[in-house]
Amino acid sequence: MPEGDTVFHTAAVLGTALAGKTLTRCDIRVPRYADVDLTGLRVNQVLSRGKHLFIRVGPTSIHSHLKMDGSWRIGKHPIDHRVRIILEAGDVRAVGIDLGTLEVLDRARDGEPVADLGPDLLGSEWNPGAAAANLVADPQRTLAAALLDQSVLAGIGNVYCNELCFLVGRLPTAPVGDLADPVRLTSLAREMLWANRLRWNRCTTGDTRRGRQLWVYGRAGLPCRRCGTPVSADRSGERISFWCASCQR
């Protein structure tokens, strides 16, 4: 599933392509909104909130969530059964593909779908202390469950969850109340997403060379980059977990 940095980057690309331009085509291929035509209206703004994306067009707002496989593309992407929406502004085309959520809202109320989200890791009002208080509100909750709960923090997905657990030396199954410094973790989460917000190839190690970008995620059986212990993995749950049994307790 795309994480907050990917959605932020997607919003930036769409904003560069569409903001300030007038739509010359609006084709929404979702039955509920099939008769909505925003042609002739100006695209005012494109923004992200956690993993949600909003394209504000005149008095309306197009809200989408990528879920597992969704994406937005700029350019002459083939129009097939996966396409949920086509927006054109002159020679610019934006195509929404396999979007998990797509709805057209009254712009004045487009905050409702994200009202229950926690602090946005890439938002302008980010506060690491408030985010840390959310994180440890239930001390017995596992660290992974708290990090992945979008009502606690908005923007972390499974990649960042596993990488953050490694960097703070805790197992994904450890109680969140065991964190010695939760503010350090929320600050680190912000730094990691912020560093990756404008690139597609995510990196958490500081080494952007291919195959060196991540600490533990997707590296089951490979040596830990710190101590050499083979990275462990658990595929039994809804989401796969990765960890180093030596570096994480």
N, C-alpha and C positions, 0 to 999 in steps of 0.2 A: 504494500500500500504506500503511495506517495506520502511523504512526511511534510511537516510545515515548511521546510526550506524549499522543497520542490514546488509547493503551491505558491509560495512567495515569488519564486523565480518565474513561474508560469504567469502570474499576475503582472509582473514587470514586463515580460515579453508582450503580453496582450495589450497592456497599457501603452507601450511604445508604438505598437502597430495601429491601435484603434482610437485611443483617447483624443478627443478634439475633432474627430471625423464624424460625418453623417452616414448612417447606414443606408446602403443602396439595395441590400437584400437581407431578409431575416426569414429563415426557414427552420422552424422548430419541429422536430420529428418525434415528439412525445404527444400521445393522443390528447391529454388534458390541455395542452397549450398549442395544439396544431393550428388553431385559427388566430393566434397572436402574431401580429405583424408590426414590427417596430421600424420598418422602413421609413426614412425621412427624419428620424430622430437622431440627435447627437449623442455620441458616447462621451459621457462626462468623466468617468473614472473607472479604473479597474483596481481592486484591492483584495487582499487575503485576510482571513481571520482564522488562525489555526490552520486546519486543513480545508477550510471553506473558501470559495472564491466568488466574488461578486463583480458583475459588469453592470455599472449604473448607466442606464440609457434614458435620458429625459426623466419622466416621472416614474419609471420602472427600474427594477433591478433583476438581472438574471443571476440566479444563485445556483452554483454547482458544487458538487463534491465528487472527487475523482474515485473514491472507494479503492478497490483493489487494482483495477486495470484501466481506469479512465485517463484521458489526456486531452489537452488542447493543442492544436497545431496551427501554425501560420503558413500559408502557401497553398499550392494546388494539390492538396491531399486527395487521394481517390475517394469518391463518394460511394460508400457501400452501406450494408445493413447495420454497421456499428456506429454510424454517424447519428448523433442526437440533435445537433444544431449546426447551422451554417450562418455565419454573419459575414457580410461583405460591406466594405466601404471603398468604393471605387475599385482599384486594382488590388486591394488588400482582402484576403479571405482568412477567416478564423473558423476552424472546425472543431467541435467538441465530440470526442469519440468515446464510446463506452462509459459515459458519465454515470456514476452510481446514483446521483441526485441531480435533477435539472428542473427548476421551477422559475416562474416569472412572478415577482412580488411587487407590491407597492413599495416604492423606494423609501417612503417615510417609515415603513415597518420592516425593512430588510434586516434589522438587528435581531428580530425574534428567533430565527433559527439558531443563532449563536449566543443567545442570552444565558444559557447554562454553562458556557465554556469557562474554564479557568483562565488565568493570565496568559495572554498571547506571548509566546517566547520571542516573536519578532515584531511585537507591537510597540508603538511609540510610548505607551504608558507602562512598560515593563517594570516590575518591582520585585527583585529577587527575594526580599524578606517576606512579602505577602505570598509569593509562590511557595516558599519554604514552609510557611505556616499551613498552607493547603496540603502540602506533601505529607506532613507528619500528623495531620489531624486525627488519623486512625493509626496509632503506633504499631498495632499488630498486623496491619496489612502488609503484604509482601511488597518489596521495592518495585518489582516489575509491574504489579497491578496498579500501584499508585502512579508510576510514571506514564503508563499507557492510558490512564483515565483522563479523558479530555476535559472533564469538569475540574480536575486538579491543575493541570497544565495543558495548554493548547498548542499542539504542534509536534509532540514526540510520538514517533512510531517505533516499530520493533527494532530497527537498526540502531537508533539512538538509545533506546532503552538498554540494549545489551552493551553498547559501547560505554555508556555512562556507568553502568554497574561495574564494568571492568575498571574504569578509571578511578572510582572511589573505593575499589577493593572489596566489594560486597557481592555476594551471590544474588541473582535475580529473585531467589526465594527468601532472602533474608528479611526480617521485619524492618519496616521503614523506621521504627523507633530506635533501631540500633545505629542509625547514622550519627556520627560524631558532629558533623557540621552540615546540616541540610542546606544552609545558604550557599555553601561552597558548591554543592551539587546543582542547585538551580542556576547559579551564576555560570557554572561550567556548561550546563545545557544551553543557556542563551548564547554563550560564546561559540559553541560548536555549530548551532544552527545559523548564527549570524555569519560565521566564516564561510558557510556553504550556500548562503541564500541566493547567490547570483551565478552559481555554476551547477551543471548537471551531474558531474562526477563527484560524489560526496567523499570527503576525506576527514577522518578524525585523528589520524596519527601525525599529521603535519607533513607527511611524505606523499605527494600527489602522484608518484610513479605508479603505473599499473600494477596491481597485485599487492601494493603496500599501503593502501589508503585506510584500511580498517584494522582494529586491534583483534577482535574475536568474532564478529558477526560473519557467518558464512565460512568459517575457517575450521570446522570440526576435523579433528585428527591432525591438524597442522601444528607446528610448534608455536607456543606462545612467544610473542615478539619480545617479551621481557625476560622470561625465565627458561623457555624451551620446553616446558611441559605441554603435552598434546592438549589442544583445546577440546573441551567436552561439549556435548550437545544433547538436548532433550527435545524430542519431537512428539512427545505424548500429549501435550496440551494443545490448546487452540493456536498458540503461536510458538514457534521454535525458539529455544533459548541456547545461548552459547556462553561459555565461561572458562576461565582457567582455574583449575582446582587448587593450584598453588598460590596464585596472586589474589584470589577472591575467597573471602571467608563468610 
